[in-house]
Amino acid sequence: MEKINDDKLIDHLYEKYDIGRLFAVDFKSDLFLVKFEKGEIIQQEGDAVSYLYFMVGGIVKVSIAQENGKSKLICFLNDFEVLGDIELFAESNCVSQLEAIKETYCLALNLNKYRKILLEDDVFNKHMAKVLAKIVLSNNLSTSFNLLYRLENRVATYILLTAKEECFQDNLTSVAELLATSYRHLHRVLSNLCTKKILEKDGRCYKIIDKNRLREMSNESITHF
């Protein structure tokens, strides 16, 4: 995590996302801007949550560990989101792993200092009630997506979100775990996409040859799996 000292940029982001509407208290002077590099863990499952993050740029992958030791992909976040809100209200450690898929920027608020004030802030509480309701709906959509869409569609979505410079080269064993499938099944899907001239295998890299067809296969709502 890198702290960015740029008051003008912080003011711009604060106004752009109208963050002041979330609170009865003015926290503007207490927020600071941080950057997470691609692949950097923002929050680790099981760790104490020290900051409330307001995501203002980038893409974040959310996953959870299962009893068998494997990870399951929950969703991608690629818009303005509040990170650490569930843990704040549940008074728990981090319930999932958050990983930056590309450079991700957040405005951060120290929970160790402002936790009590936030929990007593009626404006913030009302906003969070709407957010938590959205999460329940999102989980339902996620379940429906897994039931209704073939692995090929989910792989297309995953590639579009994670490919760098039109090259997808994530560890396939890890991707298979995240997409709740087997390595062999995932490999067959990727081979099929190559046969269709949508991807092209080049060493460890799967190059995107036909991005339009890949988008057609992808779910319209790219934040849900």
C-alpha positions in Angstrom: 0.0 0.0 0.0 1.4 3.4 -1.0 0.1 6.6 0.5 -0.4 9.4 -2.0 0.0 12.9 -0.6 -2.1 15.0 -3.0 -4.7 17.2 -1.3 -6.1 18.5 -4.6 -6.7 15.0 -5.9 -8.3 13.9 -2.6 -10.6 17.0 -2.8 -11.5 16.1 -6.4 -12.3 12.4 -5.5 -14.2 13.4 -2.4 -16.5 15.7 -4.5 -16.7 13.4 -7.5 -18.1 10.5 -5.5 -20.0 12.9 -3.1 -18.5 11.0 -0.1 -19.8 13.7 2.3 -23.4 12.4 1.7 -22.5 9.2 3.6 -21.9 10.8 7.0 -23.5 13.2 9.4 -19.9 14.1 10.5 -17.4 15.7 8.2 -14.5 13.3 7.8 -13.0 15.0 4.7 -9.8 16.2 6.5 -9.3 12.7 8.0 -9.3 10.8 4.7 -6.1 9.9 3.0 -5.5 8.4 -0.5 -3.7 5.1 -1.0 -2.7 3.0 -4.0 -2.6 -0.8 -4.2 -0.5 -2.4 -7.0 -1.8 -5.2 -9.2 -1.7 -8.4 -7.2 -1.5 -6.7 -3.8 -3.7 -7.9 -1.0 -5.9 -5.1 0.3 -7.5 -7.2 3.1 -6.6 -10.7 4.1 -9.3 -13.1 5.3 -9.1 -13.4 9.1 -7.1 -10.2 9.7 -8.3 -7.3 11.8 -9.8 -4.5 9.7 -8.1 -1.2 10.6 -9.4 1.0 7.7 -12.7 1.7 6.0 -11.8 2.1 2.3 -13.7 4.0 -0.3 -12.7 2.5 -3.6 -12.3 5.3 -6.2 -10.6 3.4 -9.1 -9.4 0.0 -10.2 -10.7 -3.6 -9.9 -10.8 -5.7 -6.8 -11.2 -9.5 -6.7 -13.2 -10.8 -3.7 -12.7 -14.5 -2.7 -13.2 -16.7 0.4 -11.4 -19.8 1.6 -13.4 -23.0 1.8 -13.1 -25.9 4.2 -11.2 -28.0 1.7 -8.5 -25.3 1.6 -9.4 -24.0 -1.8 -10.6 -20.5 -2.6 -13.9 -19.5 -4.2 -14.4 -16.4 -6.2 -17.3 -14.2 -4.9 -17.2 -11.2 -7.2 -15.2 -8.4 -8.8 -15.6 -4.8 -7.7 -15.0 -2.2 -10.3 -16.9 0.9 -9.2 -17.2 3.1 -6.2 -17.4 0.7 -3.3 -17.0 0.8 0.5 -14.6 -1.9 1.8 -14.6 -3.1 5.4 -18.2 -2.1 6.0 -19.5 -5.6 6.8 -16.7 -6.2 9.3 -17.3 -2.8 10.9 -21.0 -3.6 11.7 -20.4 -7.3 12.5 -17.4 -6.3 14.7 -15.5 -9.1 13.1 -12.2 -9.7 11.3 -12.1 -9.6 7.5 -14.5 -12.2 6.1 -12.9 -12.4 2.6 -9.7 -11.7 0.7 -9.6 -8.6 -1.4 -7.0 -8.5 -4.1 -6.2 -5.6 -6.5 -6.5 -6.9 -10.1 -4.9 -3.8 -11.4 -3.8 -0.5 -9.8 -6.5 0.3 -7.3 -7.1 3.6 -5.5 -9.0 4.1 -2.2 -9.7 6.9 0.2 -9.1 5.5 3.7 -10.5 6.3 7.1 -8.8 4.9 10.3 -11.4 2.7 12.0 -9.3 2.4 15.2 -9.9 6.1 15.7 -13.4 6.6 14.3 -15.2 3.2 14.7 -17.5 4.4 17.6 -18.4 7.6 15.8 -19.3 5.7 12.6 -21.5 3.2 14.5 -23.4 6.0 16.1 -23.8 8.0 12.8 -27.4 7.7 11.7 -26.7 8.9 8.2 -24.0 6.4 7.7 -26.1 3.6 9.2 -29.0 4.3 6.8 -26.6 4.2 3.8 -25.1 0.9 5.0 -28.5 -0.6 5.4 -29.0 0.0 1.7 -25.5 -1.4 0.9 -26.1 -4.6 2.9 -29.4 -5.1 1.1 -27.6 -4.7 -2.2 -25.1 -7.4 -1.0 -27.9 -9.8 -0.3 -29.3 -9.2 -3.8 -25.8 -9.5 -5.3 -25.3 -12.9 -3.6 -28.6 -14.1 -5.1 -27.6 -12.9 -8.5 -24.2 -14.6 -8.1 -25.8 -17.9 -7.3 -28.1 -17.6 -10.3 -25.2 -16.7 -12.5 -23.4 -19.9 -11.5 -26.5 -22.0 -12.0 -27.6 -20.5 -15.4 -24.3 -19.8 -17.2 -21.8 -22.3 -18.4 -18.2 -22.3 -17.4 -17.3 -20.9 -20.8 -19.3 -17.7 -20.0 -17.7 -17.3 -16.6 -14.2 -17.9 -18.0 -14.8 -15.2 -20.7 -15.8 -12.8 -17.9 -12.8 -13.7 -15.8 -10.4 -13.3 -18.8 -11.8 -9.9 -19.7 -11.3 -8.6 -16.2 -7.8 -10.0 -15.5 -6.0 -10.0 -18.8 -3.1 -7.6 -19.1 -2.3 -6.1 -22.5 -4.6 -8.7 -24.1 -2.7 -11.6 -22.4 -4.3 -13.9 -19.9 -1.7 -15.9 -18.0 -3.1 -16.5 -14.4 -2.2 -19.7 -12.7 -4.8 -22.2 -14.0 -5.0 -24.3 -10.9 -5.9 -21.2 -8.9 -8.4 -20.0 -11.5 -10.1 -23.4 -11.5 -10.5 -23.3 -7.7 -11.9 -19.8 -7.9 -14.4 -20.7 -10.6 -15.4 -23.9 -8.7 -14.3 -26.3 -11.5 -11.6 -28.7 -12.2 -8.3 -27.9 -13.9 -9.1 -30.3 -16.7 -12.5 -28.7 -17.4 -10.9 -25.2 -17.4 -8.2 -26.4 -19.8 -10.8 -27.8 -22.1 -12.7 -24.5 -22.2 -9.5 -22.6 -22.9 -8.6 -25.0 -25.7 -12.1 -24.7 -27.1 -11.8 -20.9 -27.1 -8.5 -21.3 -29.0 -10.2 -23.6 -31.6 -12.8 -20.9 -32.1 -10.1 -18.4 -32.7 -11.1 -16.3 -29.8 -7.9 -16.9 -27.9 -4.5 -18.0 -29.1 -2.0 -20.0 -26.9 1.5 -18.5 -26.8 3.6 -20.2 -24.1 1.9 -19.5 -20.8 -0.1 -16.7 -22.3 -3.6 -16.9 -23.8 -3.7 -14.0 -26.2 -7.1 -12.4 -26.8 -7.7 -12.6 -30.6 -11.4 -11.7 -30.8 -12.4 -9.5 -27.9 -15.9 -8.8 -29.3 -16.8 -12.5 -29.3 -15.3 -12.8 -25.8 -17.5 -9.9 -24.6 -20.6 -11.6 -26.2 -19.9 -14.7 -24.1 -19.4 -12.7 -21.0 -22.2 -11.9 -18.6 -23.3 -8.2 -19.0 -22.9 -7.6 -15.3 -19.2 -8.3 -15.0 -19.1 -7.8 -11.2 -20.9 -11.1 -10.5 -19.9 -14.7 -10.6 
